[in-house]
Structures are given as C-alpha cells and as structure tokens.
Amino acid sequence: MFSVDRKDFGPGFTFGVATAAYQIEGGQDDGRGASIWDSFSSTPGNVHNGDTGAVACNHYELWPQDLDLIRDGGFDGYRFSFSWPRLIPEGTGAINPAGVDFYDRLIDGMLARGIKPYATLYHWDLPSALQDKGGWMNRDIAGWFADYAALVAQKFGDRLQATATINEPWCVAFLSHYLGIHAPGYRDVRAAARAMHHVLFAHGTAIDALRANGAKNLGIVLNLEKAEAASDNPEDLAAMNMGDAVFNRWYLGGILKGQYPEDVTTWLGDNLPRDYQRDMEVVSRPLDWLGINYYTRGIYRASTDGSRPFEQIKGDLEKTDMGWEIYPKGLSDLLVRVSNEYTKIPLYVTENGMAEVEGDDDPRRVHYYDDHLKAVLSARAQGADVRGYFAWSLLDNYEWAEGYNKRFGIVHVDYETQQRTPKASYRAFQGMLHNTR
C-alpha cells in the first residue's frame, strides 16, 4: 500500500490512468486507415520481435471491462487518445462513421461510470496518407491537424473534461526525425528541425480550431526530463545546457513564451523553416493547463562525436526494466521549475510510471508510485499548482519500438487470452482512492 493518502492532496485533485490508442485499441477492421506505426512496426528491425499494434489489448472490443477497472480502482479520470486514422482514414476528407461511433461509445461509457474523459488528439499514430505528403515535415500539416481538431470538438467536445492537442512533441519531432527510434524513423537534422517547429505550429492551429468549435479546458502534454551534467567541467555543463534546450526549453519556451532557445536555433540554422518566427504567436496560444510526462533524468557530457552537440550517459541509480533511472526528485524539481520560470496555469502529471519484469506481485512499482506521489506533494508544498496525477499505464500494452517486451501496466494483460489481472500497484491505488471520488 501507499504511505500517502488521498486527503493529502486536498479536495479537487484528480487521480487518473492513461493509455494511447495505438498501444491498446486494435480493432483495425472498422474502416480505420493505416498509420505510420503500422508501416514502421511491420518493417523488419524497427520493433522488438517484429511486434505490431494490430491487436494490442483489443480495447476496441473490451473497453467496457477496461472502464470497469478504472471505476473500480477509484480513479477520477481516464486519459485516452483519439486515433486520427480511425476518425479520418486518409487524414483529410471523408470521415469514418464507425470510428465516430466507437469513441461515442467509449466516452459515454466513461460518463456512465462517473469517469471524466481527458482526451488527447494526437498520440503518434499519424495517418499514412499524410506521411506520404511529408507528415510533420510539411507545413500544411498545421491545417490538416486543425481540421481534425475541429471534427473532434464538434463530435465529442461537449462531453470531454479536457483536451490536449499533442502528446510529447519531443518524441514526435526529435526522437522520430533525428534519432530515428520511432516512426517515421528519420535520422535527418533538416527533417527534425522542420518537425520541431511544425508540431508546435500545428498545436497552435489546433487550439484555435478547438476554441472556435466550443471546446473548453485545452492544453498540451510535454515530456520533460531533469537535465544534469556528468561533471562540473565546463564542457559537460555546456552539454547539459544544450540537452536541456533541445529536450525541455524548446517546447516550454515556444509554447509558453513564444521563444525558442537561441542555442538550438543557431545549431539548426537554415534547416529550420524559413520565417518560422512569424508563427510564434500561434505556437504560443494561451492554454488552460499544461500536462507533464515524467519518467527519468538525463545526464549529459561533452560529445565525443563532433556532429552531435551532446551525449547522454547512464547514472548509477536504481533502474526500471527500460533501463531508466528512478529519480522522484526530478519530478518535483521539474514541476517547481515550470511553475517558477514558465507559467502559473494549472499543471497535471499526465504520465508517470515504470516498466517492470513479468509478474503480478510488483513491489517495486508500488514503491515507485509512492515515491513519485510524494514528489508531487513536495512540489505543491513549494508552490507548484499541480491539479492531477495520471498513472502510466492502466494496461500492459504495446510499448512502441519495444513491442510487447516491456510492461508498464498496473493491470496485467495476457496477450494470448486478453485476460486482465490487477497487479499490486492497482490495489495500492484502489486502497488509497477507496472509491471516494
């Protein structure tokens, strides 16, 4: 069980769980279009064991029992994502009625169980037809995404508690276009520079479209890391500063201040879209809240490769099954930093969790959540306006390039039978929340 209690967080604090469409839904035979993750995962060498999300957790059919798990766990909210290709198979144009019907059922099912729907428009499953046109490298995506946002607002907006435009734009842009680890798998600085700007420009156009169609309580979800230097050497400190700029300050500064860090714009140079500065007013549209996903810290040192501005090294703290250091203090430090340096709008921890080895008796995960919940309390005590916490993830699921090899769920999934079995971490949340929403 946890050492913290629900009442420690005060009235109105939201506890929830999070998932993403491609990672759990399956259900690809309802008229849904292809996504970049369908092609990326079916290309040999990209994903562990050649795993794909074609079936995943079959949430498309099993959503009632999954929502029952959320309700029975005592959670207030469910952070889920819409699948763009399920709603608009080609990314633009014709709408898939079966996709609309699915999300109608899902959202109505949440409301019937007293669960607040926290929606994300984009959690990485770009329609393949738009990738054919350049995807996030093409400035036109800002218009495509705005049209998609307008559709979501029109069809579902009156039933959503909150809507985020994009999940983890660093992953959408840098991880996927510079490091090549996620779809579409580019390793190209020009592709990355364009995606880094267009993803935030599209966020701004989507905010405008959502608001124009009556949607309320709008935000974005950033993945942030606590950046630290490998040593006090000036070269390592400079590497840390650059790493922090690429990972954190590009997105925080762009969205909340309308400014990109100069050290990154200098590094990217002419690879950035021409006259990108003219878009910054749209990039920095006012938000109602900011979501922060946190998993670990980044330790930086001077690069031994002249083509890269920094290198990351592994630290000596205890690690999750992903090899990520367990560092709860980093969460409280980041929440306080964002509150002090960037914005006073409400903050939500929209993802936090750990991959653990197979097994339902997961004491390390219970301890992990307990320590990070205490980190949230510490940040609140230091003045950060943190309004909610969402555990990643409700279910073991498709973990992107890791396939089904890593398990983040507080509920175990047998992928052969689709049997769900609550783990000790689920029971710990259940005991704390005790269905007293």
C-alpha positions in Angstrom: 0.0 0.0 0.0 1.0 3.6 -0.4 2.3 5.8 2.5 0.3 8.8 1.2 -3.4 9.3 1.5 -5.9 10.9 -0.9 -6.7 13.6 1.6 -3.0 14.7 1.5 -3.7 16.2 -2.0 -6.7 18.2 -0.9 -10.1 18.5 -2.5 -10.5 18.6 -6.3 -7.2 16.8 -7.1 -7.7 14.4 -10.0 -6.3 10.9 -10.0 -6.4 9.0 -13.2 -4.8 6.5 -15.5 -3.6 6.9 -19.1 -3.3 5.0 -22.3 -2.9 5.7 -26.0 -5.0 4.5 -29.0 -2.3 2.6 -31.0 -1.0 0.9 -27.9 -4.2 -0.7 -26.8 -7.1 -0.5 -29.3 -6.5 -3.0 -32.1 -9.8 -3.1 -34.0 -8.4 -2.3 -37.3 -11.2 -3.6 -39.5 -13.8 -0.8 -38.9 -12.7 1.4 -41.8 -9.7 2.8 -39.9 -6.9 4.0 -42.2 -3.3 3.0 -42.0 -0.9 4.9 -39.7 2.8 5.4 -39.7 3.1 2.9 -36.8 1.5 0.2 -38.9 4.2 0.5 -41.6 7.1 1.3 -39.2 6.3 -1.7 -37.0 5.9 -4.1 -40.0 9.3 -3.1 -41.3 11.9 -5.7 -40.1 14.4 -4.4 -37.5 12.3 -1.4 -36.2 10.4 -3.1 -33.4 11.4 -5.8 -30.9 10.3 -9.2 -32.1 8.5 -7.6 -35.1 5.6 -6.8 -32.8 2.8 -4.6 -34.1 -0.3 -2.9 -32.6 -2.7 -4.7 -34.9 -4.4 -6.4 -32.0 -2.7 -4.9 -28.9 -5.1 -5.2 -25.9 -8.2 -5.3 -28.1 -9.6 -2.3 -26.2 -11.8 -1.7 -29.2 -14.0 -4.6 -28.1 -13.0 -4.9 -24.4 -13.4 -1.3 -23.5 -16.4 -1.9 -21.1 -14.3 -4.1 -18.8 -11.4 -1.7 -19.0 -13.6 1.2 -17.9 -14.9 -1.0 -15.1 -11.3 -1.4 -13.9 -10.9 2.4 -13.9 -14.1 2.9 -12.0 -13.4 0.0 -9.5 -9.9 1.4 -8.9 -11.5 4.6 -7.6 -9.9 6.8 -10.4 -11.5 10.1 -11.3 -10.3 10.4 -14.9 -9.2 8.4 -17.9 -6.6 10.0 -20.2 -7.1 8.4 -23.6 -6.2 9.4 -27.2 -8.3 9.5 -30.4 -6.9 7.7 -33.4 -6.7 10.2 -36.2 -6.7 7.5 -38.9 -9.7 5.8 -37.2 -11.7 9.0 -37.5 -10.4 10.3 -40.8 -8.8 7.4 -42.6 -6.8 9.5 -45.1 -6.0 12.2 -42.6 -8.2 14.7 -44.5 -11.5 14.4 -46.2 -14.0 11.6 -45.6 -14.9 10.7 -42.0 -15.2 7.1 -40.9 -18.7 6.7 -39.2 -17.6 3.5 -37.3 -14.7 5.4 -35.8 -17.0 8.2 -34.6 -19.4 5.5 -33.2 -16.5 3.8 -31.3 -15.5 7.0 -29.5 -19.1 7.9 -28.8 -19.5 4.5 -27.0 -16.2 4.9 -25.2 -16.9 8.5 -23.9 -20.5 7.7 -23.0 -19.2 4.6 -21.2 -16.8 6.8 -19.1 -19.6 9.2 -18.2 -22.0 6.4 -17.3 -19.3 5.2 -14.8 -18.6 8.6 -13.3 -15.2 8.8 -15.1 -14.0 12.1 -16.5 -12.7 11.9 -20.1 -9.3 13.5 -20.6 -8.6 13.3 -24.4 -5.5 13.7 -26.5 -5.9 14.4 -30.2 -2.5 13.0 -31.3 -0.5 10.3 -29.6 1.8 9.4 -32.6 -0.4 7.5 -35.0 -0.2 9.8 -38.0 -2.3 8.7 -41.0 0.0 7.2 -43.5 -1.6 9.2 -46.3 -0.3 12.4 -44.6 3.2 10.9 -44.2 3.1 10.4 -47.9 2.8 14.2 -48.2 5.7 14.8 -45.8 3.9 14.4 -42.5 5.3 16.7 -39.8 8.0 18.0 -42.2 5.2 19.6 -44.3 3.9 23.0 -43.0 0.5 22.1 -44.4 0.1 19.7 -41.5 -1.0 22.6 -39.4 -4.1 23.0 -41.5 -4.8 19.2 -41.6 -4.4 19.0 -37.8 -6.7 22.0 -37.3 -9.4 20.4 -39.4 -9.1 17.1 -37.4 -9.3 19.1 -34.1 -12.4 20.8 -35.3 -14.0 17.5 -36.0 -13.2 16.2 -32.5 -14.6 19.3 -31.0 -17.8 19.1 -33.0 -18.4 15.4 -32.3 -17.2 15.0 -28.8 -16.2 18.3 -27.3 -19.3 18.8 -25.1 -18.5 15.6 -23.2 -14.8 16.0 -22.7 -13.4 17.1 -19.3 -10.2 18.4 -21.0 -8.4 18.1 -24.4 -4.7 18.0 -25.1 -3.6 18.7 -28.7 -0.4 16.6 -28.8 1.4 14.1 -26.6 5.1 14.6 -26.2 6.1 16.8 -29.2 9.8 16.0 -28.5 9.1 12.4 -29.4 7.0 13.4 -32.4 9.8 15.6 -33.7 13.3 14.8 -32.4 13.0 11.1 -31.4 11.3 10.3 -34.6 13.1 12.5 -37.1 16.6 13.0 -35.7 17.2 9.8 -33.6 15.1 7.6 -35.8 13.9 5.4 -33.0 10.1 6.0 -33.5 8.0 6.3 -36.7 8.6 7.5 -39.3 12.2 6.7 -38.4 14.2 9.5 -40.0 17.7 10.4 -38.9 18.0 13.8 -40.6 18.6 17.1 -39.0 16.6 19.0 -41.6 13.6 16.7 -41.1 13.9 17.2 -37.3 14.2 20.9 -37.5 11.0 21.2 -39.6 9.1 18.7 -37.4 10.2 20.5 -34.2 8.6 23.7 -35.4 5.6 22.3 -37.3 4.5 20.2 -34.4 4.2 23.3 -32.2 2.7 25.4 -35.0 0.1 22.7 -35.6 -0.6 22.6 -31.8 -1.4 26.3 -32.0 -3.7 26.0 -35.0 -5.5 23.1 -33.3 -6.0 25.3 -30.2 -7.6 27.9 -32.4 -9.8 25.3 -34.1 -10.9 23.7 -30.8 -11.8 27.0 -29.3 -13.7 28.1 -32.4 -15.8 25.0 -32.1 -16.6 25.4 -28.5 -14.1 23.1 -26.8 -13.1 24.0 -23.3 -10.2 23.3 -21.0 -7.4 23.0 -23.5 -3.7 22.1 -23.1 -0.7 20.1 -24.4 1.3 17.3 -22.9 5.1 17.7 -22.8 7.6 15.0 -21.8 10.3 16.6 -19.7 13.4 15.3 -18.1 15.6 16.6 -15.3 18.8 17.6 -17.1 22.0 17.2 -15.1 25.7 17.3 -16.0 28.1 14.4 -15.8 30.6 16.6 -14.0 31.4 20.2 -13.2 33.7 20.5 -16.2 32.6 23.5 -18.4 32.3 21.2 -21.4 29.8 18.9 -19.6 27.9 21.8 -18.2 27.6 23.2 -21.7 26.4 19.8 -23.0 23.8 19.7 -20.2 22.6 23.2 -21.2 22.2 22.2 -24.8 20.5 18.9 -23.9 18.1 20.8 -21.7 17.4 23.3 -24.5 16.6 20.5 -27.0 14.6 18.3 -24.7 12.8 20.9 -22.4 13.3 24.5 -23.3 12.4 24.3 -27.0 8.9 23.2 -26.1 8.4 25.1 -22.8 9.8 28.3 -24.3 8.0 28.0 -27.6 4.6 27.2 -26.2 4.6 29.3 -23.0 6.8 32.3 -24.1 6.7 32.3 -27.9 10.5 32.0 -28.0 12.8 29.1 -29.0 16.2 28.9 -27.2 18.9 30.7 -29.3 21.5 27.9 -28.9 19.1 25.5 -30.6 18.1 27.8 -33.4 21.8 28.5 -34.0 22.5 24.8 -34.2 19.6 24.0 -36.5 20.3 27.1 -38.6 19.0 27.1 -42.2 17.4 23.7 -41.5 14.5 25.5 -39.8 11.5 26.6 -41.9 12.0 30.0 -43.4 10.4 32.8 -41.4 9.3 30.4 -38.7 9.4 33.4 -36.3 6.1 34.7 -37.9 4.4 31.6 -36.5 5.3 32.1 -32.8 2.2 34.0 -31.9 0.2 30.9 -33.0 2.7 28.5 -31.3 2.2 30.3 -28.0 -1.6 30.5 -27.9 -2.9 30.8 -24.3 -3.6 27.5 -22.6 -5.8 26.4 -19.7 -3.4 23.8 -18.3 -0.1 22.1 -19.1 0.5 18.3 -18.9 3.9 17.0 -17.9 5.0 13.4 -18.5 8.0 12.4 -16.4 10.0 9.2 -16.2 13.7 9.9 -15.5 16.6 12.3 -15.6 19.1 12.9 -18.4 22.8 13.0 -17.6 24.9 14.9 -20.2 28.5 15.1 -21.1 30.5 16.7 -23.9 30.1 14.8 -27.1 32.9 12.6 -28.5 31.2 12.9 -31.9 31.7 16.3 -33.5 28.4 16.0 -35.3 26.3 15.9 -32.1 26.1 18.7 -29.5 25.9 16.4 -26.5 25.9 12.8 -25.3 23.8 11.1 -22.6 25.3 8.6 -20.1 23.6 6.2 -17.7 23.7 7.1 -14.0 24.1 4.8 -11.0 20.6 5.0 -9.6 18.2 2.0 -9.5 16.7 1.4 -12.9 13.4 0.3 -14.3 13.1 -2.5 -16.9 13.5 0.1 -19.6 16.9 1.0 -18.1 15.7 4.4 -16.9 16.9 5.7 -13.6 14.3 6.0 -10.8 14.6 9.6 -9.7 11.5 11.0 -8.0 13.2 14.3 -7.0 13.4 15.1 -10.7 9.6 15.2 -10.9 9.3 17.7 -8.0 12.2 19.8 -9.4 10.6 20.0 -12.8 7.1 20.9 -11.5 8.6 23.7 -9.4 10.8 24.9 -12.3 7.9 25.1 -14.7 5.8 26.9 -12.2 8.5 29.4 -11.3 10.0 30.0 -14.7 7.3 29.5 -17.3 3.7 29.6 -16.2 1.1 29.8 -13.4 -1.5 27.8 -15.2 -2.5 24.5 -13.6 -0.1 21.6 -14.1 -1.0 18.0 -14.4 1.3 15.0 -14.2 -0.2 13.3 -17.3 2.1 10.3 -17.3 4.3 8.7 -14.7 5.1 5.0 -14.3 7.7 2.3 -14.7 8.3 -0.8 -16.8 8.8 -3.9 -14.6 9.5 -7.5 -15.3 6.7 -10.0 -15.7 4.7 -10.7 -12.6 1.6 -9.5 -10.7 3.3 -9.0 -7.3 5.1 -5.8 -8.2 6.5 -4.2 -5.0 9.0 -2.0 -6.9 6.2 -0.4 -8.9 4.2 0.2 -5.7 7.3 1.9 -4.2 7.9 3.8 -7.4 4.4 5.3 -7.4 4.5 6.1 -3.7 7.8 8.0 -4.1 6.5 10.0 -7.1 3.2 10.8 -5.4 5.3 12.2 -2.5 7.3 14.2 -5.1 4.1 15.7 -6.3 3.2 16.7 -2.7 6.7 18.2 -2.4 6.2 20.3 -5.5 2.8 21.5 -4.3 4.4 22.4 -0.9 6.9 24.6 -2.9 4.1 26.4 -4.6 3.6 24.5 -7.9 -0.1 24.4 -8.8 -0.4 20.7 -9.5 -4.0 19.6 -10.0 -3.8 16.0 -11.0 -1.8 12.8 -11.5 -2.3 10.1 -14.1 -0.5 6.7 -13.8 1.0 5.2 -16.9 -0.5 2.9 -17.7 -3.8 1.2 -17.0 -2.8 -1.8 -19.0 0.3 -3.6 -20.1 0.4 -2.7 -23.8 2.3 -2.2 -27.0 5.4 -0.2 -25.9 6.3 1.2 -29.4 9.8 0.1 -30.5 9.9 -2.3 -27.5 6.9 -4.1 -28.8 5.3 -6.2 -26.0 8.6 -6.8 -24.3 8.1 -4.1 -21.6 5.1 -3.9 -19.2 4.0 -0.6 -17.7 0.5 -1.6 -16.7 -1.0 -1.6 -13.2 -3.2 -4.3 -14.7 -1.5 -7.3 -16.3 -2.6 -8.4 -19.8 -2.2 -11.9 -21.1 -1.8 -11.1 -24.8 -2.9 -14.6 -25.8 -6.2 -14.6 -23.9 -6.6 -10.9 -23.3 -7.3 -11.7 -19.6 -6.8 -8.6 -17.4 -5.4 -9.2 -13.9 -4.9 -6.3 -11.5 -1.4 -6.0 -10.0 -0.4 -4.9 -6.5 0.1 -1.4 -7.8 -3.6 -1.3 -8.9 -4.6 -2.5 -5.5 -2.4 0.2 -3.9 -4.2 2.9 -5.8 -7.5 1.3 -5.1 -6.8 1.3 -1.4 -5.7 4.9 -1.4 -8.6 6.2 -3.5 -11.2 3.8 -2.0 -13.8 4.8 -4.5 -14.3 8.2 -2.8 -14.4 10.3 -5.9 
